[in-house]
Amino acid sequence: MKTKLFLGILVCTVLISCKTNKNVTNENIHRNWLLVQFEDFPKEKLMDKNCYLDLRDKENAAAKMGCNSLGFSYYLNNGNAISFKQGSATRMFCDDNTIETKFLEVITTSSSYKIEGQKLYLTTKSDKELIFIAEDWD
Protein backbone atom coordinates (compact mmCIF):
# COMPACT_ATOMS: atom_id res chain seq x y z
CA MET A 1 0.00 0.00 0.00
CA LYS A 2 2.80 2.41 0.88
CA THR A 3 4.49 1.63 -2.44
CA LYS A 4 1.30 2.45 -4.41
CA LEU A 5 0.84 5.68 -2.46
CA PHE A 6 4.47 6.66 -3.07
CA LEU A 7 4.19 5.88 -6.81
CA GLY A 8 0.93 7.84 -7.02
CA ILE A 9 2.50 10.90 -5.40
CA LEU A 10 5.57 10.58 -7.63
CA VAL A 11 3.46 10.39 -10.80
CA CYS A 12 1.37 13.41 -9.73
CA THR A 13 4.51 15.41 -8.96
CA VAL A 14 6.02 14.62 -12.36
CA LEU A 15 2.80 15.48 -14.18
CA ILE A 16 2.40 18.78 -12.33
CA SER A 17 6.01 19.78 -12.95
CA CYS A 18 5.59 19.07 -16.67
CA LYS A 19 2.51 21.30 -16.85
CA THR A 20 3.93 24.31 -15.01
CA ASN A 21 5.72 27.00 -16.95
CA LYS A 22 9.46 26.97 -16.70
CA ASN A 23 10.85 29.98 -14.90
CA VAL A 24 12.09 32.67 -17.21
CA THR A 25 15.43 33.83 -15.98
CA ASN A 26 17.62 36.70 -17.00
CA GLU A 27 19.64 34.18 -19.00
CA ASN A 28 16.75 33.86 -21.48
CA ILE A 29 17.13 37.49 -22.50
CA HIS A 30 20.75 37.17 -23.65
CA ARG A 31 20.02 36.59 -27.35
CA ASN A 32 19.78 38.50 -30.58
CA TRP A 33 16.22 39.80 -30.98
CA LEU A 34 14.53 40.86 -34.24
CA LEU A 35 12.12 43.79 -33.95
CA VAL A 36 8.70 42.75 -35.29
CA GLN A 37 6.34 45.34 -33.79
CA PHE A 38 7.09 48.97 -33.03
CA GLU A 39 4.67 51.89 -33.11
CA ASP A 40 2.93 52.08 -36.51
CA PHE A 41 5.77 50.67 -38.59
CA PRO A 42 4.72 47.72 -40.75
CA LYS A 43 6.35 44.43 -39.78
CA GLU A 44 7.58 44.03 -43.37
CA LYS A 45 9.52 47.30 -43.14
CA LEU A 46 11.11 46.28 -39.83
CA MET A 47 12.11 42.94 -41.33
CA ASP A 48 13.38 44.48 -44.62
CA LYS A 49 15.63 46.83 -42.65
CA ASN A 50 16.82 43.93 -40.45
CA CYS A 51 16.02 45.80 -37.24
CA TYR A 52 17.50 44.02 -34.24
CA LEU A 53 18.55 44.36 -30.62
CA ASP A 54 21.51 42.22 -29.60
CA LEU A 55 21.55 41.40 -25.86
CA ARG A 56 24.03 38.51 -25.98
CA ASP A 57 26.57 40.51 -23.96
CA LYS A 58 25.38 40.74 -20.36
CA GLU A 59 26.24 44.45 -19.99
CA ASN A 60 26.31 46.02 -23.46
CA ALA A 61 23.60 45.96 -26.09
CA ALA A 62 23.97 46.57 -29.79
CA ALA A 63 21.21 47.48 -32.20
CA LYS A 64 20.64 48.37 -35.80
CA MET A 65 17.47 49.88 -37.14
CA GLY A 66 18.39 49.87 -40.81
CA CYS A 67 21.26 52.35 -40.95
CA ASN A 68 23.59 53.20 -38.08
CA SER A 69 25.10 50.82 -35.56
CA LEU A 70 23.88 51.67 -32.06
CA GLY A 71 25.41 50.77 -28.71
CA PHE A 72 24.00 50.92 -25.20
CA SER A 73 24.76 49.71 -21.74
CA TYR A 74 21.86 47.96 -20.08
CA TYR A 75 20.95 46.69 -16.66
CA LEU A 76 18.59 43.96 -15.53
CA ASN A 77 17.18 44.77 -12.13
CA ASN A 78 14.76 43.14 -9.71
CA GLY A 79 12.47 40.69 -11.48
CA ASN A 80 11.63 42.03 -14.89
CA ALA A 81 13.02 45.57 -14.69
CA ILE A 82 15.38 46.71 -17.43
CA SER A 83 17.06 50.01 -18.23
CA PHE A 84 19.18 51.20 -21.15
CA LYS A 85 21.69 54.03 -21.18
CA GLN A 86 22.57 55.73 -24.47
CA GLY A 87 26.06 54.90 -25.54
CA SER A 88 27.31 55.32 -29.08
CA ALA A 89 26.08 55.48 -32.65
CA THR A 90 27.70 55.72 -36.04
CA ARG A 91 26.73 58.79 -38.04
CA MET A 92 26.09 57.57 -41.57
CA PHE A 93 23.74 59.43 -43.87
CA CYS A 94 20.58 57.43 -44.50
CA ASP A 95 17.68 58.13 -46.82
CA ASP A 96 15.09 57.02 -44.29
CA ASN A 97 16.03 56.64 -40.67
CA THR A 98 12.64 57.27 -39.06
CA ILE A 99 12.67 53.85 -37.34
CA GLU A 100 16.10 54.58 -35.88
CA THR A 101 15.10 58.05 -34.70
CA LYS A 102 11.97 56.72 -32.96
CA PHE A 103 13.86 53.74 -31.51
CA LEU A 104 16.49 56.05 -29.99
CA GLU A 105 13.73 58.14 -28.40
CA VAL A 106 12.04 55.08 -26.89
CA ILE A 107 14.73 52.54 -25.94
CA THR A 108 16.21 54.58 -23.09
CA THR A 109 12.73 54.86 -21.53
CA SER A 110 12.31 51.08 -21.33
CA SER A 111 11.37 50.02 -17.83
CA SER A 112 10.36 46.37 -17.96
CA TYR A 113 10.56 43.26 -20.07
CA LYS A 114 8.68 40.02 -20.42
CA ILE A 115 9.62 36.89 -22.31
CA GLU A 116 6.86 34.61 -23.56
CA GLY A 117 8.07 31.68 -25.61
CA GLN A 118 10.36 33.14 -28.26
CA LYS A 119 9.09 36.72 -27.90
CA LEU A 120 10.56 39.59 -25.93
CA TYR A 121 8.28 42.44 -24.90
CA LEU A 122 9.90 45.70 -23.84
CA THR A 123 7.61 48.21 -22.16
CA THR A 124 8.50 51.86 -21.67
CA LYS A 125 7.61 54.19 -18.82
CA SER A 126 4.84 55.62 -21.03
CA ASP A 127 3.47 52.11 -21.75
CA LYS A 128 4.75 51.89 -25.31
CA GLU A 129 5.59 48.34 -26.28
CA LEU A 130 8.28 46.95 -28.56
CA ILE A 131 7.99 43.30 -29.56
CA PHE A 132 10.94 41.22 -30.66
CA ILE A 133 11.32 37.61 -31.73
CA ALA A 134 14.41 35.54 -31.04
CA GLU A 135 16.65 35.39 -34.11
CA ASP A 136 17.53 31.75 -33.46
CA TRP A 137 13.89 30.69 -33.27
CA ASP A 138 12.82 28.24 -35.97
FENWO-V988632 format. One record per pair of residues at least 24 apart in sequence whose ideal C-beta (glycine too) atoms are under 10 Angstrom apart, sorted by the first residue. I is the first residue (numbers start at 1). J is the second residue. Records with the same first field share a line. If there is no record, write none. Layout:
I->J / J
//
This chain:
21->116
24->80 / 113 / 114 / 115 / 116 / 117
25->76 / 115
26->55 / 58 / 76 / 77 / 79 / 80 / 82 / 113 / 115
27->58
28->113 / 115 / 118 / 120 / 134
29->55 / 56 / 58 / 74 / 76 / 80 / 82 / 113 / 115 / 120 / 134
30->54 / 55 / 56 / 57 / 58 / 76
31->55 / 56 / 115 / 118 / 120 / 132 / 133 / 134 / 135 / 136 / 137
32->56 / 62 / 132 / 134 / 135 / 136
33->61 / 63 / 115 / 118 / 119 / 120 / 122 / 130 / 131 / 132 / 133 / 134 / 135 / 136 / 137
34->120 / 131 / 132 / 133 / 134 / 135 / 137
35->63 / 64 / 65 / 66 / 99 / 103 / 120 / 122 / 130 / 131 / 132 / 133
36->119 / 120 / 130 / 131 / 132 / 133
37->119 / 121 / 129 / 130 / 131 / 132 / 133
38->65 / 99 / 102 / 103 / 106 / 122 / 128 / 129 / 130 / 131 / 132
39->98 / 99 / 102 / 103 / 106 / 128 / 129 / 130
40->102
41->65 / 98 / 99 / 102 / 103
43->131
45->96 / 98 / 99
46->99 / 131 / 132
47->133
49->94 / 96 / 97 / 99 / 100
51->99 / 100 / 103 / 130 / 132
52->132 / 135
53->84 / 103 / 107 / 120 / 122 / 130 / 132 / 135
54->135
55->82 / 113 / 120 / 132
56->135
60->87 / 88
61->85 / 87 / 107
62->87 / 88
63->89 / 100 / 103 / 104 / 107
64->90 / 100 / 103
65->94 / 97 / 98 / 99 / 100 / 101 / 102 / 103 / 104 / 107
66->94 / 95 / 96 / 97 / 98 / 99 / 100 / 103
67->91 / 92 / 93 / 94 / 95 / 96 / 97 / 99 / 100 / 101
68->92 / 93 / 94 / 97 / 100 / 104
70->100 / 103 / 104 / 107
72->104 / 107 / 108 / 110
74->107 / 108 / 110
76->113
77->111 / 112
79->112 / 113
80->111 / 112 / 113 / 114 / 115 / 121 / 123
81->110 / 111 / 112 / 113
82->110 / 111 / 112 / 113 / 120 / 122 / 123
83->108 / 109 / 110 / 111 / 112 / 125
84->108 / 109 / 110 / 111 / 122
102->128
103->130
106->130
//
